[in-house]
Amino acid sequence: MFIIYLFPVLLALGIGLIPFVSNYADPAATDQAARETVRWFWGHILSGAAFGVSIIVARQISSLLAVKGAAKTGKLSFVLVTLGATAMAMGLGADGIGAAAMVAGNVSPNVFFEGSGFMVIGLIMTGIVLFSLGVINQIIGLYRSEILTKRQGVVLTGCAVLIIGVSAVPSTAGLYLLAVLVLIIYGVIGRSITSKGYGER
């Protein structure tokens, strides 16, 4: 189950690389951040890749839930996480590549943001909602399978719901909060799975 820790760590590294933007509605702030092209590009690419890893994690959790008699919950969580993570990876990748390409072409990155902002934001918002619903189903399944305690289930469900809320924060601070919430959720899930003797599954 080492992979279960790789997802939140990789996401935290990726988000940590992205230059801080105090207000995404401020063209000057986003322009300045995107011009740090190496950090902007790799931060978004690593974050997108992290969501790709989350699909592998979801598959492992789904398999574990099937063994524990919660196959339907496991399958639903896997589908939701896969759809959400795919949308997130696409949105983050487009944001990173598009803005960096504008800078490389000596064009303001705001040209990209203004032209494709609605599509990218739509992908990310849709992705985060689907992903969060998938995580909630993972938590429900793990609680019913007695891998998580009731207290853990309640706290982690709250964290998963908050993921949707922090995505609306109009600055990079929202991404930092996302990284922290994901670290908490999968740190607890990973430790609980391992402590129950399922670490090799």
Secondary structure, DSSP 4 states (H G I P E B T S, - for coil): -THHHHHHHHHHHHHHHSPP-S-TT-HHHHHHHHTSHHHHHHHHHHHHHHHHHHHHHHHHHHHHHHHTT-HHHHHHHHHHHHHHHHHHHHHHHHHHHHHHHHHHTTS-THHHHHHHHHHHHHHHHHHHHHHHHHHHHHHHHHHHTTSS-HHHHHHHHHHHHHHHHHTT-SSHHHHHHHHHHHHHHHHHHHHHHHHTT-TT-
